[in-house]
Amino acid sequence: MAAQEPQAATAVCPLSVRPSFSMSLRRNFGAIPNEQGTHFLLWALGRARAEVEIEGKGLLKLDDLGDGYFGSLIGGVGNGARYTFRLDGGDPVPDLASRFQPDGNDGPSVVVSSSFAWTDRYWAGVSNGDQVIYELHIGTFTNEGTWLAAATKLEHLKNLGITVIQLMPVGTFSGAFGWGYDTTLPFAPFAPYGTIDEMRAFIDAAHSVGVGVILDVVYNHVGLGDHYRAYSDYYFTSRCENEWGASFNFDGEGARAVRDFIIDNAVYWIRDFHLDGLRIDAVQAMFDSSERHILAELTEAVREAAKPRSAYVVVENQPQERRMIESPDIGGFGVDAMYSDDFQHTLRVATTGHDDFYYRDYRGTPQELVSALKYGFLYQGQRSDARDKAYGTYNLETPPRHFVHFLENHDQVANSPRGLRLSSLLSPARLRAITGILLLGPQTPCLFQGQEFGSTRPFYYFFGIEGEHGKAVVAGRRTSLKNFPGVADPAMLERLADPADPATFAQSKLDWAEAERHQGLLALHRDLLKLRRTDPIFSQETERRIDGAVLGDGALLLRYMTPDPAGHRLILFNLGRDLPMAVTAEPLLAPPDGSVWSLTWSSEHPDYDGAGRRPVDPEHFWILPSDCTLMLRSEARK
């Protein structure tokens, strides 16, 4: 989501009575083919009549099933048939649960079979520990921007050490290109990326090389050009303000059907595409005052649909609410992990020195970084200046597996005047150092496409809508970015990328030739992820204790401790000047009894295009280099 971060919404718009809902009434919305034909089902509360118009068959009435549902089994209709719906004799509209829209958001829908020759019978799914996430956008991941082209990069991701691909949203949206967060038809993969079976083949191929795939989904609003209101005004609520568009009705009149529609979509991706879970966008804007929150019900349904495989559910939740990852038995929502903007924000300030707009809550100090690595979130209920109120909830005892840390993602790169990657903002040594502290940290790491080879291509906000809607998007984007003082400069405003310009989209595509040119940084990522995978101390399953301390103005240490002295690891990180380590009154620097520290990894190794590894002898005078991360292992004293 292109977030205006400080305005984190509350997840509840209180009702006088908290509604409760019975179990799901109906699922399998849309057109479902079977041996007898195709069964059509839609929900349009408030409409008196519904018809389906099928190419080659004409206009056919759907049965009124009550409670706003209309549906019929129509013989002689199978895979590939094109159709539209008409409500109360109105204009033809696509199916809200359309499986494919070859002619775009406003074209006819297509009946799609759920059958596919899967080869992933023995794939076990994605568990909630020891994952390495890789976020990518199909349209810009390759020059072709297709499923087929993306599949050619799966071996690269496997060899890198990625365990989970996180796809940016792929549901159909208005326009020729876009991020996908303005989804209008959530069941229909965006046609320019390829066919339904090509998407399935991509996921099947990922599983064959041992990589899971989860999908970013948007259930907090619907994008421009939606067709929902042609069906029923009850799809949306007007009680809650949403900065991105109309919010779904999860707790008002007719909400059971809306909840079922959204849950059916989530289950559909797991069942029909063998996806391994979901990343759910901006859940703080999924407004729900009912006794059981839609997110808890949806997560349970996803896990049930995935059985016997495991499913991985991660959320973006700006209020940083612990209830997201708490067990449903105690009123939690039961998701696996939450993204932590705090870690990215403080590290961004530490590396660039800039703390304007929503970064002003961070100083980028070593203590902030130590706290983020120990506790996941920095804001756990204390006052935020950017929000002028308390922010976050208590998470001091939350295990690291429940936090996703990152240096870059789609929002944080594009929420800048020029969409520059860290590879264009930082020195190579500093980039190597912060990569070390991310990938050696205890939380679940996430990389953004091309980060592993230092992509220098910008990643802009792009949204291919022309006309008045396009102009409104451009104006809104400029207003948001002007919160960064430098963007208020008229000369800068003139140079902001136009989201609707095809060139903005094209410039955001990765240049894979850079992967060949930047072999050093690529090797650094591979080695760190191999270390993370093969050294048990870095496993989130290992019994360990984690502590940290500040060593200087830009330096810190992170220590892993286990009952076995051989399991102790020391991470040293320095963004300041060269730091003499002559006398340091910090007990975390002391090795276990009978042991010494041995240098195991350095971000300045020549293999990574570094300046070389300086000698490290903690028992004598030595220097912790500037812009460097080191990892030391405990070994028995000889």
C-alpha positions as semicolon CSV with decimal commas, in nm:
position;residue;x (nm);y (nm);z (nm)
1;M;0,000;0,000;0,000
2;A;0,121;0,350;-0,079
3;A;0,092;0,453;0,281
4;Q;0,058;0,793;0,442
5;E;0,207;0,635;0,750
6;P;0,128;0,859;1,045
7;Q;-0,246;0,834;0,987
8;A;-0,275;0,478;1,114
9;A;-0,646;0,405;1,142
10;T;-0,814;0,225;1,425
11;A;-0,936;-0,125;1,345
12;V;-1,277;-0,070;1,502
13;C;-1,556;0,180;1,441
14;P;-1,767;0,110;1,750
15;L;-2,128;0,001;1,719
16;S;-2,385;0,029;1,998
17;V;-2,405;-0,353;1,996
18;R;-2,121;-0,579;1,888
19;P;-2,272;-0,803;1,620
20;S;-2,208;-1,174;1,610
21;F;-2,242;-1,391;1,302
22;S;-2,336;-1,752;1,251
23;M;-2,112;-1,977;1,050
24;S;-2,067;-1,912;0,679
25;L;-2,386;-1,928;0,474
26;R;-2,243;-1,978;0,124
27;R;-1,911;-2,002;-0,051
28;N;-1,793;-2,069;-0,407
29;F;-1,900;-1,735;-0,552
30;G;-1,873;-1,689;-0,927
31;A;-1,883;-1,943;-1,209
32;I;-1,787;-2,297;-1,105
33;P;-1,780;-2,554;-1,387
34;N;-1,869;-2,918;-1,323
35;E;-1,974;-3,226;-1,522
36;Q;-2,327;-3,091;-1,574
37;G;-2,231;-2,740;-1,683
38;T;-2,143;-2,432;-1,477
39;H;-2,297;-2,313;-1,154
40;F;-2,325;-1,935;-1,125
41;L;-2,361;-1,766;-0,785
42;L;-2,367;-1,397;-0,694
43;W;-2,486;-1,185;-0,405
44;A;-2,681;-0,866;-0,471
45;L;-2,885;-0,773;-0,165
46;G;-3,148;-0,513;-0,259
47;R;-3,182;-0,633;-0,618
48;A;-3,497;-0,804;-0,736
49;R;-3,363;-0,985;-1,042
50;A;-3,033;-1,122;-1,169
51;E;-2,947;-1,264;-1,509
52;V;-2,638;-1,409;-1,672
53;E;-2,562;-1,329;-2,036
54;I;-2,346;-1,602;-2,189
55;E;-2,184;-1,558;-2,529
56;G;-2,358;-1,799;-2,767
57;K;-2,643;-1,871;-2,525
58;G;-2,802;-1,535;-2,463
59;L;-2,962;-1,394;-2,147
60;L;-3,067;-1,643;-1,878
61;K;-3,244;-1,576;-1,550
62;L;-3,077;-1,683;-1,225
63;D;-3,284;-1,831;-0,944
64;D;-3,360;-1,613;-0,642
65;L;-3,209;-1,813;-0,355
66;G;-3,302;-1,566;-0,083
67;D;-3,092;-1,337;0,139
68;G;-2,966;-1,153;-0,168
69;Y;-2,823;-1,461;-0,341
70;F;-2,896;-1,553;-0,699
71;G;-2,766;-1,865;-0,871
72;S;-2,833;-2,146;-1,116
73;L;-2,666;-2,447;-1,272
74;I;-2,664;-2,393;-1,648
75;G;-2,590;-2,689;-1,871
76;G;-2,373;-2,676;-2,179
77;V;-2,146;-2,409;-2,035
78;G;-1,785;-2,498;-1,964
79;N;-1,429;-2,381;-1,938
80;G;-1,359;-2,073;-2,153
81;A;-1,718;-1,950;-2,179
82;R;-1,753;-1,570;-2,161
83;Y;-2,032;-1,410;-1,964
84;T;-2,158;-1,101;-1,781
85;F;-2,429;-1,039;-1,522
86;R;-2,723;-0,800;-1,532
87;L;-2,892;-0,676;-1,213
88;D;-3,251;-0,553;-1,235
89;G;-3,214;-0,522;-1,611
90;G;-2,918;-0,286;-1,588
91;D;-2,603;-0,270;-1,796
92;P;-2,386;-0,582;-1,822
93;V;-2,116;-0,602;-1,553
94;P;-1,834;-0,849;-1,493
95;D;-1,866;-1,110;-1,222
96;L;-1,722;-0,978;-0,893
97;A;-1,582;-1,329;-0,846
98;S;-1,459;-1,357;-1,207
99;R;-1,170;-1,598;-1,245
100;F;-1,027;-1,426;-1,553
101;Q;-1,070;-1,092;-1,732
102;P;-0,882;-1,113;-2,064
103;D;-1,025;-0,779;-2,178
104;G;-0,962;-0,597;-1,854
105;N;-1,163;-0,466;-1,564
106;D;-1,475;-0,379;-1,764
107;G;-1,480;-0,672;-2,007
108;P;-1,666;-1,002;-1,989
109;S;-1,568;-1,266;-1,738
110;V;-1,447;-1,613;-1,832
111;V;-1,537;-1,951;-1,685
112;V;-1,218;-2,117;-1,561
113;S;-1,167;-2,477;-1,454
114;S;-0,992;-2,542;-1,124
115;S;-0,817;-2,850;-1,263
116;F;-0,442;-2,842;-1,320
117;A;-0,169;-3,106;-1,351
118;W;0,000;-3,028;-1,019
119;T;0,330;-3,199;-0,940
120;D;0,367;-3,073;-0,580
121;R;0,197;-3,364;-0,405
122;Y;0,468;-3,389;-0,141
123;W;0,507;-3,017;-0,077
124;A;0,448;-2,956;0,296
125;G;0,373;-2,584;0,283
126;V;0,539;-2,299;0,473
127;S;0,584;-2,312;0,849
128;N;0,602;-2,010;1,078
129;G;0,974;-2,028;1,151
130;D;1,308;-1,982;0,973
131;Q;1,168;-1,823;0,659
132;V;1,340;-1,578;0,426
133;I;1,087;-1,371;0,230
134;Y;1,138;-1,214;-0,113
135;E;0,884;-0,953;-0,223
136;L;0,833;-0,916;-0,597
137;H;0,599;-0,749;-0,845
138;I;0,532;-0,968;-1,145
139;G;0,502;-0,674;-1,385
140;T;0,848;-0,533;-1,303
141;F;1,040;-0,838;-1,180
142;T;1,142;-0,911;-1,538
143;N;1,142;-0,704;-1,855
144;E;0,860;-0,920;-1,994
145;G;0,653;-0,883;-1,678
146;T;0,493;-1,227;-1,703
147;W;0,458;-1,548;-1,504
148;L;0,660;-1,735;-1,766
149;A;0,951;-1,491;-1,742
150;A;0,940;-1,487;-1,361
151;A;0,961;-1,867;-1,357
152;T;1,305;-1,849;-1,523
153;K;1,435;-1,672;-1,209
154;L;1,325;-1,939;-0,961
155;E;1,663;-2,114;-0,960
156;H;1,824;-1,777;-0,884
157;L;1,597;-1,733;-0,581
158;K;1,655;-2,090;-0,463
159;N;2,033;-2,052;-0,492
160;L;2,013;-1,719;-0,312
161;G;1,850;-1,887;-0,011
162;I;1,494;-1,757;-0,042
163;T;1,228;-1,978;0,115
164;V;0,912;-1,774;0,046
165;I;0,819;-1,553;-0,249
166;Q;0,572;-1,279;-0,156
167;L;0,382;-1,167;-0,466
168;M;0,250;-0,814;-0,472
169;P;-0,127;-0,822;-0,545
170;V;-0,228;-0,979;-0,874
171;G;-0,607;-0,930;-0,869
172;T;-0,751;-0,738;-1,166
173;F;-0,747;-0,359;-1,138
174;S;-0,830;-0,066;-1,365
175;G;-0,558;0,054;-1,596
176;A;-0,281;-0,095;-1,805
177;F;-0,034;-0,130;-1,517
178;G;-0,019;-0,076;-1,142
179;W;0,100;-0,203;-0,807
180;G;-0,216;-0,409;-0,762
181;Y;-0,331;-0,256;-0,433
182;D;-0,633;-0,103;-0,606
183;T;-0,781;-0,443;-0,682
184;T;-1,132;-0,436;-0,823
185;L;-1,193;-0,802;-0,914
186;P;-1,002;-0,998;-0,649
187;F;-1,046;-1,351;-0,792
188;A;-0,910;-1,270;-1,141
189;P;-0,530;-1,263;-1,186
190;F;-0,429;-0,959;-1,393
191;A;-0,441;-1,079;-1,754
192;P;-0,125;-0,902;-1,885
193;Y;0,082;-1,120;-1,651
194;G;-0,034;-1,436;-1,832
195;T;-0,297;-1,706;-1,815
196;I;-0,441;-1,875;-1,508
197;D;-0,248;-2,192;-1,580
198;E;0,075;-1,996;-1,623
199;M;0,030;-1,855;-1,273
200;R;-0,036;-2,206;-1,141
201;A;0,269;-2,336;-1,326
202;F;0,483;-2,065;-1,164
203;I;0,371;-2,175;-0,816
204;D;0,413;-2,543;-0,902
205;A;0,765;-2,475;-1,031
206;A;0,851;-2,277;-0,717
207;H;0,746;-2,572;-0,503
208;S;0,958;-2,805;-0,717
209;V;1,272;-2,609;-0,622
210;G;1,173;-2,583;-0,256
211;V;1,039;-2,227;-0,249
212;G;0,696;-2,133;-0,112
213;V;0,471;-1,863;-0,254
214;I;0,234;-1,632;-0,066
215;L;0,013;-1,361;-0,212
216;D;-0,038;-1,002;-0,099
217;V;-0,414;-0,939;-0,080
218;V;-0,614;-0,623;-0,020
219;Y;-0,930;-0,658;0,189
220;N;-0,939;-0,307;0,338
221;H;-1,081;-0,119;0,037
222;V;-1,163;-0,154;-0,331
223;G;-0,995;0,041;-0,612
224;L;-1,112;0,281;-0,878
225;G;-1,363;0,155;-1,131
226;D;-1,521;-0,104;-0,904
227;H;-1,848;-0,274;-1,001
228;Y;-1,965;-0,362;-0,650
229;R;-2,229;-0,090;-0,628
230;A;-2,400;-0,227;-0,938
231;Y;-2,463;-0,537;-0,728
232;S;-2,539;-0,397;-0,385
233;D;-2,466;-0,096;-0,166
234;Y;-2,433;-0,341;0,122
235;Y;-2,082;-0,440;0,014
236;F;-1,949;-0,124;0,177
237;T;-1,974;0,067;0,502
238;S;-1,978;0,444;0,537
239;R;-1,929;0,443;0,915
240;C;-1,551;0,435;0,900
241;E;-1,316;0,671;0,721
242;N;-1,064;0,503;0,493
243;E;-0,794;0,710;0,321
244;W;-0,771;0,470;0,024
245;G;-1,135;0,421;-0,077
246;A;-1,460;0,251;0,024
247;S;-1,427;0,000;0,310
248;F;-1,592;-0,341;0,301
249;N;-1,889;-0,398;0,528
250;F;-1,775;-0,659;0,778
251;D;-2,018;-0,586;1,061
252;G;-2,334;-0,416;0,932
253;E;-2,649;-0,532;0,760
254;G;-2,564;-0,798;0,502
255;A;-2,214;-0,839;0,641
256;R;-2,230;-1,221;0,661
257;A;-2,235;-1,240;0,282
258;V;-1,957;-0,982;0,245
259;R;-1,743;-1,172;0,495
260;D;-1,810;-1,492;0,302
261;F;-1,711;-1,325;-0,026
262;I;-1,376;-1,210;0,115
263;I;-1,307;-1,540;0,292
264;D;-1,401;-1,729;-0,024
265;N;-1,140;-1,524;-0,209
266;A;-0,871;-1,608;0,047
267;V;-0,957;-1,978;0,038
268;Y;-0,969;-1,975;-0,343
269;W;-0,603;-1,873;-0,367
270;I;-0,501;-2,153;-0,132
271;R;-0,724;-2,420;-0,286
272;D;-0,711;-2,346;-0,660
273;F;-0,356;-2,209;-0,683
274;H;-0,178;-2,404;-0,407
275;L;-0,052;-2,078;-0,262
276;D;0,117;-2,121;0,074
277;G;-0,050;-1,831;0,252
278;L;-0,120;-1,462;0,239
279;R;0,030;-1,125;0,322
280;I;-0,273;-0,914;0,415
281;D;-0,245;-0,542;0,344
282;A;-0,315;-0,268;0,600
283;V;-0,537;-0,477;0,826
284;Q;-0,592;-0,177;1,056
285;A;-0,835;-0,055;0,787
286;M;-1,037;-0,379;0,787
287;F;-1,297;-0,220;1,014
288;D;-1,491;-0,474;1,216
289;S;-1,673;-0,435;1,548
290;S;-1,820;-0,785;1,551
291;E;-1,751;-1,035;1,826
292;R;-1,515;-1,231;1,602
293;H;-1,301;-1,016;1,377
294;I;-1,302;-1,098;1,005
295;L;-0,924;-1,145;1,017
296;A;-0,950;-1,422;1,276
297;E;-1,221;-1,600;1,077
298;L;-1,028;-1,562;0,752
299;T;-0,703;-1,692;0,899
300;E;-0,876;-2,000;1,035
301;A;-1,037;-2,066;0,696
302;V;-0,702;-2,033;0,517
303;R;-0,537;-2,281;0,753
304;E;-0,824;-2,525;0,710
305;A;-0,811;-2,495;0,329
306;A;-0,435;-2,561;0,327
307;K;-0,453;-2,888;0,524
308;P;-0,258;-3,113;0,538
309;R;-0,009;-2,844;0,435
310;S;0,084;-2,559;0,664
311;A;-0,008;-2,203;0,570
312;Y;0,181;-1,883;0,645
313;V;-0,015;-1,564;0,715
314;V;0,163;-1,232;0,767
315;V;0,002;-0,890;0,805
316;E;0,079;-0,524;0,764
317;N;-0,061;-0,365;1,078
318;Q;0,041;-0,005;1,148
319;P;-0,092;0,006;1,508
320;Q;0,143;-0,289;1,579
321;E;-0,118;-0,484;1,773
322;R;-0,009;-0,795;1,959
323;R;-0,355;-0,947;1,916
324;M;-0,262;-1,014;1,552
325;I;-0,029;-1,299;1,650
326;E;-0,205;-1,409;1,970
327;S;-0,388;-1,740;1,975
328;P;-0,760;-1,738;1,886
329;D;-0,812;-1,921;2,218
330;I;-0,745;-1,593;2,401
331;G;-0,913;-1,363;2,148
332;G;-0,623;-1,322;1,907
333;F;-0,629;-1,345;1,529
334;G;-0,374;-1,624;1,498
335;V;-0,154;-1,487;1,219
336;D;0,212;-1,587;1,199
337;A;0,393;-1,255;1,173
338;M;0,370;-0,877;1,144
339;Y;0,586;-0,644;0,939
340;S;0,795;-0,403;1,147
341;D;0,836;-0,061;0,990
342;D;1,022;0,046;1,305
343;F;1,337;-0,147;1,215
344;Q;1,345;-0,010;0,862
345;H;1,275;0,345;0,976
346;T;1,546;0,365;1,240
347;L;1,804;0,202;1,012
348;R;1,708;0,438;0,730
349;V;1,766;0,736;0,958
350;A;2,093;0,586;1,081
351;T;2,225;0,537;0,729
352;T;2,097;0,851;0,553
353;G;2,079;1,100;0,842
354;H;1,732;1,219;0,735
355;D;1,438;1,202;0,976
356;D;1,166;1,407;0,809
357;F;0,795;1,323;0,769
358;Y;0,711;0,988;0,931
359;Y;1,079;0,921;1,008
360;R;1,080;1,192;1,273
361;D;0,994;0,942;1,546
362;Y;1,337;0,784;1,498
363;R;1,693;0,896;1,572
364;G;1,877;0,604;1,415
365;T;2,086;0,551;1,728
366;P;2,260;0,223;1,811
367;Q;2,024;0,186;2,107
368;E;1,720;0,200;1,878
369;L;1,874;-0,067;1,659
370;V;1,959;-0,288;1,957
371;S;1,601;-0,253;2,086
372;A;1,452;-0,332;1,745
373;L;1,667;-0,646;1,718
374;K;1,572;-0,756;2,071
375;Y;1,203;-0,666;2,070
376;G;1,091;-0,642;1,705
377;F;0,890;-0,320;1,746
378;L;1,027;0,003;1,892
379;Y;0,686;0,154;1,962
380;Q;0,493;-0,061;2,206
381;G;0,258;0,190;2,366
382;Q;0,467;0,503;2,422
383;R;0,395;0,838;2,258
384;S;0,469;0,891;1,889
385;D;0,542;1,249;1,782
386;A;0,432;1,188;1,423
387;R;0,096;1,062;1,547
388;D;0,076;1,282;1,860
389;K;-0,052;0,987;2,063
390;A;0,052;0,654;2,208
391;Y;0,149;0,405;1,939
392;G;0,189;0,029;1,937
393;T;0,113;-0,242;2,191
394;Y;0,318;-0,444;2,439
395;N;0,543;-0,696;2,260
396;L;0,851;-0,728;2,480
397;E;0,807;-1,103;2,512
398;T;0,700;-1,176;2,154
399;P;0,938;-1,427;1,987
400;P;1,138;-1,293;1,688
401;R;0,963;-1,525;1,440
402;H;0,654;-1,306;1,471
403;F;0,828;-1,001;1,323
404;V;0,936;-0,943;0,963
405;H;1,229;-0,702;0,926
406;F;1,339;-0,543;0,601
407;L;1,557;-0,269;0,455
408;E;1,343;-0,202;0,147
409;N;0,993;-0,277;0,028
410;H;0,757;-0,135;-0,233
411;D;0,624;0,137;0,000
412;Q;0,950;0,256;0,148
413;V;1,132;0,280;-0,184
414;A;0,847;0,449;-0,368
415;N;0,753;0,678;-0,075
416;S;1,046;0,900;-0,164
417;P;1,079;1,176;-0,423
418;R;1,283;0,977;-0,674
419;G;1,208;0,614;-0,587
420;L;1,577;0,545;-0,526
421;R;1,703;0,216;-0,389
422;L;1,952;0,204;-0,101
423;S;2,218;0,098;-0,351
424;S;2,189;0,449;-0,498
425;L;2,180;0,627;-0,163
426;L;2,454;0,453;0,036
427;S;2,818;0,367;-0,008
428;P;2,884;0,001;-0,101
429;A;3,046;-0,064;0,238
430;R;2,749;0,079;0,429
431;L;2,507;-0,123;0,216
432;R;2,702;-0,441;0,290
433;A;2,706;-0,362;0,663
434;I;2,332;-0,308;0,700
435;T;2,264;-0,619;0,493
436;G;2,470;-0,808;0,750
437;I;2,273;-0,679;1,046
438;L;1,943;-0,759;0,871
439;L;2,033;-1,114;0,769
440;L;2,213;-1,202;1,094
441;G;1,933;-1,057;1,307
442;P;1,685;-1,286;1,485
443;Q;1,367;-1,169;1,311
444;T;1,235;-1,305;0,979
445;P;1,412;-1,111;0,700
446;C;1,248;-0,988;0,380
447;L;1,426;-0,873;0,065
448;F;1,271;-0,658;-0,207
449;Q;1,321;-0,762;-0,568
450;G;1,672;-0,688;-0,693
451;Q;1,800;-0,592;-0,348
452;E;2,028;-0,895;-0,349
453;F;2,233;-0,757;-0,637
454;G;2,204;-0,389;-0,551
455;S;1,954;-0,293;-0,820
456;T;1,996;0,070;-0,917
457;R;1,667;0,087;-1,102
458;P;1,417;0,308;-0,917
459;F;1,087;0,169;-0,800
460;Y;0,817;0,428;-0,849
461;Y;0,451;0,444;-0,761
462;F;0,281;0,367;-1,093
463;F;-0,087;0,346;-1,169
464;G;-0,188;0,343;-1,536
465;I;-0,514;0,535;-1,517
466;E;-0,573;0,823;-1,757
467;G;-0,829;1,103;-1,753
468;E;-0,968;1,269;-1,441
469;H;-0,906;0,967;-1,221
470;G;-0,542;0,963;-1,330
471;K;-0,506;1,334;-1,257
472;A;-0,655;1,282;-0,911
473;V;-0,402;1,006;-0,840
474;V;-0,115;1,232;-0,948
475;A;-0,244;1,519;-0,732
476;G;-0,284;1,293;-0,430
477;R;0,060;1,150;-0,475
478;R;0,219;1,495;-0,490
479;T;0,030;1,612;-0,183
480;S;0,154;1,313;0,014
481;L;0,516;1,346;-0,095
482;K;0,521;1,718;-0,012
483;N;0,535;1,610;0,352
484;F;0,904;1,556;0,275
485;P;1,037;1,915;0,287
486;G;1,263;1,872;-0,013
487;V;0,971;1,781;-0,235
488;A;0,805;2,116;-0,164
489;D;1,081;2,269;-0,377
490;P;0,905;2,366;-0,706
491;A;1,201;2,237;-0,903
492;M;1,160;1,895;-0,736
493;L;0,785;1,891;-0,791
494;E;0,843;1,934;-1,163
495;R;1,062;1,624;-1,164
496;L;0,836;1,384;-0,978
497;A;0,757;1,076;-1,182
498;D;0,405;1,071;-1,327
499;P;0,232;0,754;-1,195
500;A;0,019;0,729;-1,510
501;D;0,311;0,755;-1,754
502;P;0,407;0,418;-1,909
503;A;0,770;0,531;-1,884
504;T;0,738;0,537;-1,503
505;F;0,631;0,174;-1,511
506;A;0,906;0,078;-1,758
507;Q;1,180;0,248;-1,555
508;S;1,078;0,044;-1,249
509;K;1,160;-0,289;-1,417
510;L;1,466;-0,471;-1,289
511;D;1,779;-0,479;-1,503
512;W;1,899;-0,836;-1,457
513;A;2,234;-0,755;-1,618
514;E;2,313;-0,589;-1,284
515;A;2,307;-0,932;-1,120
516;E;2,610;-1,020;-1,333
517;R;2,786;-0,690;-1,271
518;H;2,732;-0,691;-0,893
519;Q;2,853;-1,041;-0,811
520;G;3,016;-0,930;-0,485
521;L;2,692;-0,813;-0,324
522;L;2,510;-1,117;-0,457
523;A;2,774;-1,344;-0,300
524;L;2,733;-1,161;0,032
525;H;2,359;-1,233;0,035
526;R;2,412;-1,596;-0,059
527;D;2,675;-1,651;0,208
528;L;2,471;-1,484;0,480
529;L;2,159;-1,681;0,396
530;K;2,360;-2,003;0,388
531;L;2,504;-1,914;0,728
532;R;2,156;-1,842;0,855
533;R;2,037;-2,176;0,719
534;T;2,325;-2,399;0,832
535;D;2,433;-2,252;1,168
536;P;2,174;-2,374;1,424
537;I;2,218;-2,066;1,644
538;F;2,045;-1,854;1,380
539;S;1,745;-2,086;1,368
540;Q;1,430;-1,951;1,532
541;E;1,377;-2,305;1,663
542;T;1,698;-2,303;1,871
543;E;1,692;-2,246;2,246
544;R;1,878;-1,917;2,275
545;R;1,887;-1,585;2,449
546;I;1,953;-1,260;2,267
547;D;2,098;-0,944;2,417
548;G;2,271;-0,636;2,283
549;A;2,461;-0,325;2,383
550;V;2,583;0,008;2,250
551;L;2,957;0,030;2,182
552;G;2,986;0,384;2,047
553;D;2,812;0,665;1,861
554;G;2,744;0,441;1,563
555;A;2,833;0,096;1,691
556;L;2,654;-0,189;1,867
557;L;2,682;-0,556;1,943
558;L;2,423;-0,832;1,935
559;R;2,494;-1,154;2,121
560;Y;2,335;-1,496;2,081
561;M;2,371;-1,718;2,390
562;T;2,290;-2,087;2,432
563;P;2,338;-2,336;2,717
564;D;2,629;-2,478;2,517
565;P;2,918;-2,228;2,511
566;A;2,999;-2,335;2,155
567;G;2,668;-2,184;2,045
568;H;2,758;-1,826;2,142
569;R;2,778;-1,579;1,854
570;L;2,877;-1,213;1,860
571;I;2,758;-0,968;1,593
572;L;2,946;-0,637;1,580
573;F;2,802;-0,353;1,371
574;N;2,950;-0,008;1,313
575;L;2,815;0,280;1,107
576;G;3,042;0,537;1,274
577;R;3,412;0,607;1,244
578;D;3,672;0,335;1,299
579;L;3,625;0,237;1,665
580;P;3,932;0,149;1,876
581;M;3,851;-0,152;2,094
582;A;4,126;-0,108;2,352
583;V;3,925;-0,105;2,674
584;T;3,548;-0,167;2,661
585;A;3,358;-0,212;2,985
586;E;3,081;-0,421;2,830
587;P;3,028;-0,774;2,970
588;L;2,855;-0,895;2,653
589;L;3,193;-0,873;2,482
590;A;3,338;-1,139;2,713
591;P;3,355;-1,493;2,570
592;P;3,217;-1,790;2,766
593;D;3,450;-1,952;3,022
594;G;3,728;-2,146;2,853
595;S;3,649;-1,997;2,514
596;V;3,778;-1,732;2,276
597;W;3,615;-1,537;1,997
598;S;3,703;-1,631;1,638
599;L;3,617;-1,414;1,337
600;T;3,381;-1,611;1,112
601;W;3,231;-1,356;0,875
602;S;3,303;-0,998;0,766
603;S;3,111;-0,768;0,532
604;E;3,450;-0,640;0,413
605;H;3,564;-0,973;0,270
606;P;3,721;-0,924;-0,075
607;D;3,471;-1,176;-0,215
608;Y;3,208;-0,909;-0,154
609;D;3,419;-0,632;-0,312
610;G;3,515;-0,524;0,039
611;A;3,835;-0,356;0,153
612;G;3,963;-0,670;0,328
613;R;3,928;-0,818;0,676
614;R;4,125;-0,640;0,944
615;P;4,272;-0,856;1,223
616;V;4,033;-0,914;1,512
617;D;4,182;-1,013;1,847
618;P;3,947;-0,918;2,132
619;E;4,219;-1,001;2,388
620;H;4,441;-0,726;2,249
621;F;4,401;-0,384;2,090
622;W;4,207;-0,394;1,766
623;I;3,980;-0,169;1,558
624;L;3,615;-0,221;1,465
625;P;3,607;-0,075;1,113
626;S;3,363;0,187;0,995
627;D;3,063;0,067;0,790
628;C;3,121;-0,294;0,874
629;T;2,946;-0,596;1,024
630;L;3,142;-0,883;1,179
631;M;3,032;-1,218;1,314
632;L;3,246;-1,397;1,575
633;R;3,206;-1,755;1,690
634;S;3,286;-1,899;2,034
635;E;3,560;-2,163;2,021
636;A;3,732;-2,362;2,296
637;R;4,057;-2,205;2,411
638;K;4,355;-2,413;2,303
